[in-house]
Amino acid sequence: MAYRYKLTKKGKAKVSHFLKECRAFKKELLDGRKDTANRQRLLPNMDAILEDIDFWVSDEDTVYNDCWGITDNYDLPLELIKGQDFEAV
């Protein structure tokens, strides 16, 4: 799929770190029986985040900000800045 935006080197590193945080947080919550993942979809990946940026960000926007579901009741926020973390293709 062709996207209108791409991640910069800094953005790829930021998203990669975010994805690691998601996996670790989900494991901590599930292992500690603090939450369930009965209704939760799979954790996000780079493509899902790029698709979300493409869908939600307009030419006038300067920031992408969204929360991604980790378990049934917990989300983690991700903020990316246009021109620093992602840019138009």
Steps between C-alpha positions, in 0.01 A plus 500: 500500500627847415483751784505880485749510788812312598690474825833677527800327655412665832135398457590138427707489819219662700238256364733204554545605864122545535436150362747352750322688780166362381625140507662540842197676651260238365715220638522671839123549517412149387768322705395694809134427427427872514296486181384272221535498125172332413371781276829661404634479149863430428754759606577766240790474257678755278255452213196546724647821639583632151148417386358685801719805431388496138134482600497761779762760403408775257737736321428766764573277800838519667461217750373143496365398838310178568459234767553134413324221686735272691253288694125518552523799734840661440625721218837661432526839329723570203586851383698570184593842364475578131837601361688327779346154535311473171482689174309505172612253237 
